[in-house]
């Protein structure tokens, strides 16, 4: 799930900015009444609801009270994503190295089918851009059955109308953001300012108040204003291409030279896990950092887990991933020792979904937990398709090792569910922090990003902690601990950013809870000592 997709989906929230708060329900905990400081925002997912009035995962509390005198074992975490900047100063110490390979000798020393796979494998080769799956299906009806083809074709045909509406919205967002930025630059007397400085602005001037609201919202998307404007321009240009009329279908896959319809054709890709353009590894680098950026080194942020190594399987392009790449990437991570795999990707069509299902089952057989992002379309995935998943009929799970994660906002109360997050009482298991998450991005820098793509690695980090300090617990047990030990949200919450649409949080996820590292480790301790007294469902 690329950041461009997240921003595009969130721009609707910008168009509906309100200066009034909504607080119709009384939460079980007292929400924080003042704006978060920059420091609090940078690590809010680590904070504690009871102590800090922020719906974090109590990670700092877990380290301070439960783990300070304990030693864990090293856990390998597979990052199936867009690539990872393994040269980043805050990640390079936690990068997995394949000790069975001799670097640079051009040989497959460990006989696993991948030559010189020192830090993982790049299943995309030099590909960065890809089509969406519905575009691929619309271009080749032989990939799927007739009903699926017609559904994909309708989605493809809808592109033009969406682009027309999106173009107008992007232009409005661009103009309003530029104007608001100019107003605040003049008011603050500087060209570069922080979110804290914007939050502290007090003025009765209507233009300044409106500009503060606009810029405050736009900064929530995790990019500096110049970068955000650049991203909006990029998306606007992409819409121009669509609106210019029919264009020939581009087969990006031919760069690799493999057959994406043949799972046995595995001789493709390379060992460059960053990818051909380091900047295109932003998403995967951020995901990896959430899990494992070095703790307590006074550089950037802290990862959720210590005692981890990051194994990179580059398989997610700017567009929709191929089922073949995902299936092989999961198997690769499993075969090379990963005990947790993070999957911050997803799509609405999956022509070879069985290949991915079989890979999930393979991971289950090898006792590997897969943590997957629920998606960013504000839709109910009990009804609408979202792949990959662990239930082909959306009712009955075929595996016990996949946990699906929705995203939370940092303000506890009715707004706690991120406005973009997918949900589902049967198919989303838990929720975790996913808005304004601070972590590594390429070239030794850090950014705030948002999405269920960020919520998923937060949970993967907690899972890695459990597997590090309680290695005898199974993937199935770890999944259930994450679900059962979380903090319950017992009130109604706003769904999809629509204040008129409020539902009990218990209807949005199987557990009705948000993940809590402290509680999870307490439960893991109890289960390790008394396994027979802690029955696991499913």
KALINQUI-V739785 format. One line per field, one symbol per residue. ss: DSSP state (2 for helix, 1 for strand, 0 for the rest). phi: phi as a letter, one per 20 degrees, with the letter a starting at -180 (. if undefined). psi: psi as a letter, one per 20 degrees, with the letter a starting at -180 (. if undefined). A space follows every 10 residues. Layout:
ss: ???
phi: ???
psi: ???
This chain:
ss: 0022222222 2222200000 0000000000 0000000222 2202220022 2200000022 2222222000 0000111111 1000000000 0222100000 0000000000 0000000001 1100000010 0022222220 2220022222 2222222022 2222222222 2222222222 2222222200 0000222220 0000022222 2222222220 0000222222 2222222222 2220000000 0222200000 0000000001 0000000222 2222222222 2200000000 0000000111 1111000100 0022222222 2222200111 1110001000 0022222222 2222200011 1110000001 0000001000 0000000000 0111111100 0000001000 0010000001 1110001111 1000111110 0222222222 2222222220 0000222222 2222001100 0111100111 1111222000 0011002222 2222222220 22200000
phi: .ffffffgfe fffffcgced edbedeffde ffedfffgff ffcffeedff edlcfedlfg ffffdddfdd ddefdedede aeocffefge cffdffcffe degmemcefe lencflefcp bdfdlefceb ffffffffeb fffbffffff ffffffffgf ffffffffff ffffffffff ffffgffemb ecbdfffffe fcbeffffff fffffgffff fncgggffff ffffffffff ffffogcffe efffffnedf ecfeedebnb eeffofcgff egffffgffg fcggeldmcl ddffddlcce ddcfbdeeqe fegfffffff fffffdnfdc cdcebraecb gdgfffgfff fffffemded dcffoddlde efdefbdfbc bfdmcdfebd ddddceddee dfpfefegfe ffbrfdddeb cbgbdldeaf cgmlccbecc qffefffffg ffgfgfffec feffgfffgf fgffefffdd dfcfdmmefe ddcfgfeebg emcdfcffff ffffffffec gfecfdfm
psi: oqhhhggghi hhhhikpqjq qpmiqorhqo qpiqqqrggg hhkhiirpgg hikplajkgg hgghhhihjq prqpppopno bjqpniiphj hhijpppoii qopjjjqmhj kjiopkmgjb qniicjpgqr rqhhggghin iihrrgghgh ghhhhghigg hghgghgggg hgggghgggh ggghgggikq hprrhghghi ppqiphgggg hggghgghhi ijqqgghghg gggghghhhh ggiirpqqpp nhhihhjroi johinjmraa jnihrhohhi jgghhgghhg gjqpqkjkpc aqrgqrlqpo ppoojoanbp qqhgggghgg hggghjjpip ppnmrrriqn hlhhggghhg hghghjlppp ppphrkjkro jigqpoqrak ohjjgppiqj jpppprqqqj oqbhjhpphi prrphhipgr qrpjplpprq rqlkrqqprq rihhhghghh ggghgghgim iiprgggggh ghghirpqoj rqqppjjoii npqphiiiqg hkrppogghg hghggghhhm hiinppr.
